[in-house]
Amino acid sequence: MDTDNTAPLDRALAHLAEGRWQDAHTIVQEEGSTMGSWLHGIVHILEGDLKNARGWYERAERAFPDPPDAPAEIEAARTALARVAGR
């Protein structure tokens, strides 16, 4: 994945970090990637819809955090995305 392909996910992460899950949701709904699914799960953690969040974590092939910790997940996703993008 090159940096250009990560731009929407970077924007979604920025929205998530600001608590703007609705804006992030608009972006990740269009994403079919594993990373997009992970971010979609974080969206639903922030929204409070944990059942839906668990489903997105399953799609992302990630363990659901217990307890759900959106800030820690956002930071972990930011680190993972930077690694994928070669930053």
Backbone as CSV, one residue per row, in Angstrom:
resi,resn,N_x,N_y,N_z,CA_x,CA_y,CA_z,C_x,C_y,C_z
1,MET,0.861,-1.179,0.000,0.000,0.000,0.000,0.898,1.230,0.000
2,ASP,0.694,2.111,-0.931,1.522,3.312,-0.941,0.826,4.438,-0.198
3,THR,1.546,5.506,0.006,1.041,6.623,0.806,-0.251,7.197,0.241
4,ASP,-0.366,7.281,-1.101,-1.581,7.826,-1.701,-2.808,7.000,-1.331
5,ASN,-2.639,5.686,-1.234,-3.765,4.825,-0.893,-4.141,4.912,0.579
6,THR,-3.254,5.413,1.404,-3.553,5.519,2.827,-4.186,6.856,3.204
7,ALA,-4.225,7.808,2.297,-4.743,9.144,2.617,-6.154,9.119,3.215
8,PRO,-7.103,8.368,2.643,-8.430,8.350,3.260,-8.401,7.776,4.678
9,LEU,-7.581,6.751,4.889,-7.496,6.164,6.223,-6.821,7.120,7.196
10,ASP,-5.837,7.875,6.721,-5.229,8.912,7.562,-6.276,9.938,7.985
11,ARG,-7.113,10.345,7.040,-8.184,11.307,7.370,-9.157,10.696,8.378
12,ALA,-9.522,9.441,8.172,-10.437,8.775,9.103,-9.825,8.720,10.498
13,LEU,-8.542,8.387,10.581,-7.866,8.354,11.881,-7.862,9.728,12.548
14,ALA,-7.617,10.764,11.773,-7.644,12.120,12.334,-9.028,12.435,12.895
15,HIS,-10.067,12.075,12.160,-11.436,12.298,12.656,-11.677,11.505,13.940
16,LEU,-11.236,10.238,13.961,-11.430,9.415,15.154,-10.729,10.016,16.358
17,ALA,-9.498,10.492,16.163,-8.732,11.094,17.253,-9.428,12.333,17.806
18,GLU,-10.197,13.008,16.958,-10.937,14.204,17.375,-12.331,13.859,17.888
19,GLY,-12.674,12.566,17.902,-13.997,12.149,18.365,-15.090,12.340,17.328
20,ARG,-14.698,12.612,16.092,-15.674,12.864,15.023,-15.949,11.554,14.275
21,TRP,-16.578,10.621,15.002,-16.772,9.293,14.432,-17.706,9.304,13.223
22,GLN,-18.645,10.241,13.162,-19.547,10.295,12.005,-18.768,10.582,10.722
23,ASP,-17.824,11.527,10.799,-17.000,11.856,9.630,-16.111,10.677,9.247
24,ALA,-15.543,10.020,10.253,-14.714,8.839,9.987,-15.554,7.727,9.365
25,HIS,-16.771,7.586,9.834,-17.668,6.535,9.331,-17.924,6.709,7.838
26,THR,-18.115,7.930,7.408,-18.339,8.208,5.990,-17.172,7.689,5.155
27,ILE,-15.968,7.845,5.654,-14.779,7.399,4.926,-14.655,5.879,4.951
28,VAL,-14.747,5.283,6.132,-14.483,3.842,6.236,-15.577,2.992,5.615
29,GLN,-16.760,3.550,5.440,-17.821,2.804,4.755,-17.430,2.477,3.322
30,GLU,-16.547,3.281,2.754,-16.109,3.087,1.376,-14.860,2.212,1.281
31,GLU,-14.318,1.793,2.415,-13.072,1.033,2.474,-13.361,-0.456,2.576
32,GLY,-12.705,-1.248,1.768,-12.863,-2.695,1.840,-11.660,-3.393,2.444
33,SER,-10.668,-2.600,2.876,-9.428,-3.179,3.386,-9.583,-3.652,4.833
34,THR,-8.623,-4.461,5.244,-8.581,-4.920,6.629,-8.419,-3.728,7.568
35,MET,-7.546,-2.801,7.197,-7.344,-1.602,8.018,-8.633,-0.785,8.095
36,GLY,-9.322,-0.666,6.978,-10.600,0.045,6.976,-11.610,-0.613,7.897
37,SER,-11.619,-1.936,7.926,-12.531,-2.655,8.829,-12.177,-2.389,10.281
38,TRP,-10.872,-2.360,10.589,-10.446,-2.054,11.952,-10.923,-0.663,12.351
39,LEU,-10.694,0.307,11.480,-11.146,1.670,11.790,-12.654,1.738,11.903
40,HIS,-13.357,0.963,11.097,-14.820,0.915,11.170,-15.238,0.399,12.556
41,GLY,-14.498,-0.598,13.049,-14.769,-1.087,14.398,-14.565,-0.021,15.449
42,ILE,-13.507,0.761,15.303,-13.243,1.847,16.254,-14.360,2.884,16.197
43,VAL,-14.853,3.166,14.997,-15.993,4.083,14.846,-17.130,3.635,15.754
44,HIS,-17.448,2.355,15.693,-18.597,1.858,16.456,-18.314,1.752,17.948
45,ILE,-17.029,1.625,18.331,-16.699,1.729,19.756,-17.031,3.147,20.233
46,LEU,-16.566,4.142,19.473,-16.842,5.533,19.851,-18.338,5.824,19.863
47,GLU,-19.048,5.219,18.931,-20.497,5.424,18.846,-21.218,4.758,20.015
48,GLY,-20.599,3.727,20.578,-21.237,2.986,21.663,-21.964,1.741,21.193
49,ASP,-21.814,1.396,19.930,-22.454,0.211,19.355,-21.441,-0.939,19.357
50,LEU,-21.265,-1.558,20.525,-20.211,-2.553,20.687,-20.484,-3.839,19.917
51,LYS,-21.742,-4.200,19.747,-22.057,-5.397,18.965,-21.581,-5.209,17.521
52,ASN,-21.880,-4.079,16.938,-21.450,-3.764,15.580,-19.928,-3.666,15.520
53,ALA,-19.321,-3.053,16.520,-17.860,-2.930,16.572,-17.207,-4.306,16.553
54,ARG,-17.750,-5.243,17.332,-17.187,-6.604,17.354,-17.215,-7.236,15.969
55,GLY,-18.289,-7.016,15.235,-18.394,-7.559,13.886,-17.316,-7.013,12.971
56,TRP,-17.031,-5.722,13.080,-15.984,-5.118,12.250,-14.601,-5.595,12.672
57,TYR,-14.407,-5.822,13.950,-13.131,-6.379,14.408,-12.939,-7.793,13.862
58,GLU,-14.003,-8.561,13.804,-13.908,-9.895,13.201,-13.498,-9.787,11.742
59,ARG,-14.110,-8.859,10.999,-13.737,-8.664,9.594,-12.277,-8.243,9.455
60,ALA,-11.790,-7.486,10.426,-10.406,-7.025,10.411,-9.443,-8.087,10.941
61,GLU,-10.004,-9.203,11.405,-9.203,-10.295,11.974,-8.364,-9.810,13.147
62,ARG,-9.018,-9.041,14.006,-8.370,-8.496,15.203,-9.187,-8.882,16.420
63,ALA,-8.493,-9.091,17.519,-9.171,-9.355,18.787,-9.870,-8.075,19.241
64,PHE,-11.086,-8.222,19.737,-11.822,-7.068,20.249,-11.232,-6.682,21.599
65,PRO,-10.899,-5.400,21.781,-10.274,-4.981,23.044,-11.242,-5.095,24.218
66,ASP,-10.713,-5.556,25.333,-11.532,-5.704,26.535,-10.782,-5.070,27.694
67,PRO,-11.249,-3.962,28.199,-12.438,-3.229,27.773,-12.146,-2.434,26.497
68,PRO,-13.196,-2.115,25.777,-13.000,-1.316,24.558,-12.340,0.021,24.906
69,ASP,-11.197,0.268,24.324,-10.410,1.458,24.622,-10.111,2.178,23.310
70,ALA,-11.003,3.053,22.889,-10.872,3.725,21.595,-9.559,4.491,21.466
71,PRO,-9.134,5.287,22.464,-7.876,6.025,22.283,-6.676,5.100,22.048
72,ALA,-6.593,3.999,22.773,-5.482,3.055,22.576,-5.563,2.406,21.203
73,GLU,-6.767,2.086,20.758,-6.944,1.481,19.438,-6.598,2.467,18.324
74,ILE,-6.962,3.718,18.506,-6.621,4.747,17.509,-5.107,4.864,17.391
75,GLU,-4.422,4.881,18.522,-2.960,4.990,18.495,-2.327,3.760,17.859
76,ALA,-2.835,2.570,18.183,-2.303,1.340,17.581,-2.544,1.336,16.077
77,ALA,-3.714,1.798,15.649,-4.026,1.856,14.215,-3.131,2.868,13.519
78,ARG,-2.862,3.977,14.167,-1.980,5.000,13.587,-0.581,4.419,13.357
79,THR,-0.079,3.681,14.332,1.245,3.045,14.221,1.235,2.009,13.092
80,ALA,0.199,1.192,13.036,0.107,0.162,11.997,0.008,0.776,10.615
81,LEU,-0.781,1.827,10.469,-0.948,2.474,9.172,0.372,3.110,8.720
82,ALA,1.085,3.712,9.641,2.380,4.314,9.293,3.354,3.238,8.825
83,ARG,3.333,2.094,9.461,4.219,0.994,9.070,3.860,0.494,7.675
84,VAL,2.567,0.326,7.410,2.108,-0.143,6.087,2.492,0.856,5.003
85,ALA,2.407,2.137,5.337,2.704,3.184,4.359,4.207,3.455,4.240
86,GLY,4.998,2.783,5.058,6.440,2.967,4.989,6.926,4.249,5.604
87,ARG,6.188,4.748,6.595,6.600,6.009,7.263,7.293,5.716,8.561
